[in-house]
Amino acid sequence: MTTPKFVTRWQGADLGYPIPEERHAVSVCLPRWQDNIGYEEADPAVTGAMQCGYPRFFFHPDTARLFAECERRLAGPGECAIAFPSQRVAQRCAEFVRRETGANVRIAECLGDGVHAVLMPIAARDTAKAFWQHAGEIVPSRHAAALLGQLSSPDGLLEKRSIRERVASLQGCSADDVYLFPSGMAAIFTAYRLFQRLRPESRSIQFGFPYVDNLKVQQRLSHLRPAEQAVVFFPRGTEADIAEVERLAAEPLLGLFVELPGNPLLGSPNVARLSELSLRHEFPLLIDDTLAACVNLDTLPIADVVATSLTKYFSGAGNVLAGSLVLNRERPYYERLKRLLDEEFEDIFYGEDAIVLERNSRDVAERIPKINANAARLCEFLAERPEVADVFYPARVDRANYERHLRPGGGFGGLFSVVLRDAAAKTERFYDALQISKGPNLGTSFTLCCPFTILAHYRELDFAESCGISRHLIRVSVGAEDSDWQIERFAEALRS
């Protein structure tokens, strides 16, 4: 058994360290269960120790300094500023803040390179931060650092083309139908805006329990009011729910959103049947295939749009945010979506981030099989342990639906979730003892875990549990380290 070459951050003294250990890391060490609760409750002992965080949820120090400089230059008494990568994005945020708060909001260019600040009363700042989180159209830390340092920004055009060609090769499409964004959520938000332009008075369907902001986009960023009527949510995503979707399709639907597999329960809805319904009833279907690890599943043939967070497996390094949208030119909505997307799209994916992502993703096809094999073996080990109540993994949940779209040589991915027996009494001690890196994010080449429900649904734990998501659930992203090393880490924590 060999130990990993990177630094594993799991002890109390590691609180707040970046994961990985570099300036633009997109994860942060929250090593103990109570640290995660402290983060959610804005405990200064936790937040004050954080050198970074997931950039849609936590303002990177460089980005926060950019906001402060915008405030120094532009803000009036009682105003604050949040900066966005373009005037159009800033306008979208301003409209959201006005609608949600009624506040007087204005925008102004700041520090050049297209960046615009949204200036608003301090009381409206949390609302603007919610837009930053849900929409994902952010100013990344590398861009902020360059602006503050008055450094020239590389355009990254060659690297963007290489990334689009790489995504196209994995998805089996033309690079002309691949679009890049500063985050996976920005890609999904863009698709949602396209669907809204096609059917502005219609509601969407979220099928299956999704990653938190996939649902929040449809709830909070819809034009429809009240927000609860903007989306019909089927958290279980069962066959019976598909029959209900068919009944709802008697009305014009904005579109259907589904993850394959889902996060965090790793279930795989019957997307083949959903695809048939979308064709028969003429509504667009978006599949988020992020957890398929880019190479495991072939989802584009059954979708109008495929969205992927390239932050995750495609990058593998945990040091850059990015996302992609891919259009399926064989589906009936292609021409309409292509026309709207070409009108809507602006390249706000920062050039230096593209350079980093292109370099990171060169070995994606070689990385994923090792991660697949490691995760399968670790899940098998845990499923046989008497301390473990449930292991959620595509090979163990809705396997037939997943395998229907498996590529030759593909596997079941690197993400799983685990719930212990007597979870309320034992989970915290197990988590604190687990000697792997602990923080948000997934898809890295190193193993990483977090108490997912605490981080994603802390203000709605009862709601999450009503949908089958235990508040004691631990989500694990398996890396490419030695498999024996991974198993021993979990065995030691269980022995604790």
Buried (B, 14 or more C-beta within 10 A) or exposed (E): EEEBEBEBBBBEEBBBBBBBEEBBBBBBBBBBBBBBBBBBEEBEEBBEBBBBBBBBBBBBBBBBBBBBBBBEEBBEEEBBBBBBBBBBBBBBBBEBBBEBBEBEBEBBBBBEBBBBBBBBBEEBBEBBBBBBBBBBBBBBBBBBBBBBEEEEBBBBEEBBBBBBEBBBEBBEBEBEBBBBBBBBBBBBBBBBBBBBEBBEEBBBBBBBBBBBBBBBBBBBBBEBEEBEEBBBBBBBBBEEBBEEBBEBBEEEBBBBBBBBBBBBBBBBBBBEBBBBBBBEBEBBBBBBBBBBBBBBBBBBBBBBBBBBBBBBBBBBBBBBBBBBBBBBBEBEBBEBBBEBBEEBBBBBBBBBBBBBBBBBBEEBBEBBBBBBBBBBBBBBBBBEBEBBBBBBBBBBBBBEBBBBBBBEEBBBBBBBBBBBEEBEEBBBEBBBBBBBBBBBBBBBBBBBBBBBBBBBBBEEBEEBBEBEBBBBBBBBBBBBBBBEBBBBBBEEBBEE
